[in-house]
Amino acid sequence: MRRGLRTALTGLVVLALAAVVTVASATGASTTTEPIMIVPIQVSLTNQQAVLDDKVVDRGSVVQFRIRNRSSATRTFTIGGFKATVKPRRNATILISFDTRGKFPYVSRAATSVHRGLFRVV
């Protein structure tokens, strides 16, 4: 009788462990392993203005600012606390994750001119 009880308890423990492993493996992979979606935004810097091809993104977006300096002077582009200095007729990239809603000012500076605008996260 003792042997039958031990066998029954062992079987019950094995079934309980199998259930725990099955539940843990089913819920262990969350959405954190999903690939992130990068939103590319073209930024064109000229002697007269700074132009973004899109000025609004959704909250949680990862934005890749592809900056092209079309002017004849070195320009510094700043947005969200990040800065890129771009020589004339050259390119640069800034990658920013926007986790909060709001308006983010951007600035394009050269030795003789400053261009400003607003980038919105909704």
C-alpha positions in Angstrom: 0.0 0.0 0.0 2.9 2.3 0.8 4.4 1.7 -2.6 1.1 2.5 -4.4 0.8 5.8 -2.4 4.4 6.8 -3.3 3.8 6.0 -7.0 0.6 8.1 -7.0 2.3 11.0 -5.3 5.2 10.8 -7.7 2.8 10.8 -10.6 0.9 13.8 -9.2 4.2 15.8 -8.7 5.3 15.0 -12.3 1.9 16.2 -13.6 2.1 19.4 -11.6 5.6 20.2 -12.8 4.6 19.5 -16.4 1.6 21.9 -16.0 3.9 24.6 -14.6 6.5 24.2 -17.4 3.7 24.3 -20.0 2.2 27.5 -18.6 5.6 29.2 -18.1 6.7 28.5 -21.7 3.4 29.7 -23.1 3.5 33.0 -21.3 7.3 33.5 -21.3 7.6 35.0 -24.7 6.0 38.4 -24.6 5.9 41.2 -27.1 9.4 42.4 -26.1 10.9 40.3 -28.8 8.9 41.9 -31.6 11.0 43.9 -34.1 10.7 47.7 -33.6 9.2 49.8 -36.4 11.6 52.6 -37.4 9.9 55.7 -39.0 12.3 57.3 -41.5 12.0 61.1 -41.8 14.0 63.0 -44.4 15.4 66.3 -43.2 16.6 68.8 -45.8 18.8 71.7 -44.6 19.2 74.6 -47.0 20.5 78.2 -46.6 16.9 79.4 -46.4 15.1 76.7 -44.3 15.0 73.3 -42.6 12.3 71.0 -44.1 11.1 67.7 -42.6 9.0 65.5 -44.8 6.8 64.6 -41.9 6.3 66.6 -38.7 4.0 64.2 -36.7 4.5 60.7 -35.4 2.7 58.5 -32.9 3.9 58.1 -29.3 6.3 55.2 -28.9 7.7 55.6 -32.4 11.4 55.2 -33.1 12.3 57.9 -35.6 15.3 57.9 -37.9 16.1 61.4 -39.0 18.0 61.2 -42.2 19.6 64.7 -42.4 20.9 66.0 -45.7 22.7 69.4 -45.8 22.1 71.0 -49.1 23.5 74.3 -48.1 27.0 75.8 -48.6 27.8 76.0 -44.9 28.2 73.5 -42.1 24.9 73.2 -40.2 24.0 71.7 -36.8 20.6 70.1 -36.5 19.2 69.6 -33.0 16.0 67.8 -31.9 15.0 66.2 -28.6 18.3 66.9 -27.0 20.2 65.1 -29.8 22.5 67.0 -32.2 24.2 66.3 -35.5 26.7 68.5 -37.2 26.6 68.1 -41.0 29.2 69.5 -43.5 28.0 71.0 -46.8 26.5 68.4 -49.2 26.9 65.6 -46.6 24.4 63.4 -44.7 23.9 62.4 -41.1 21.5 60.3 -39.1 19.9 60.7 -35.7 17.8 57.8 -34.1 15.4 58.8 -31.4 12.6 57.0 -29.5 9.7 59.3 -28.7 7.9 57.8 -25.7 6.1 60.9 -24.5 3.5 63.1 -26.3 4.3 66.7 -27.0 5.9 69.3 -29.2 9.7 69.0 -29.7 11.4 72.0 -31.2 14.1 71.5 -33.8 16.8 73.9 -34.8 19.1 74.1 -37.7 22.1 76.5 -37.1 24.9 77.8 -39.2 27.3 80.6 -38.6 25.0 83.2 -40.0 21.4 81.8 -39.8 19.1 79.8 -37.6 15.9 78.0 -38.7 13.4 76.6 -36.2 10.3 74.4 -36.2 8.2 72.0 -34.2 8.0 68.2 -34.3 4.8 66.7 -32.7 4.3 63.4 -31.0 0.7 62.4 -30.7 
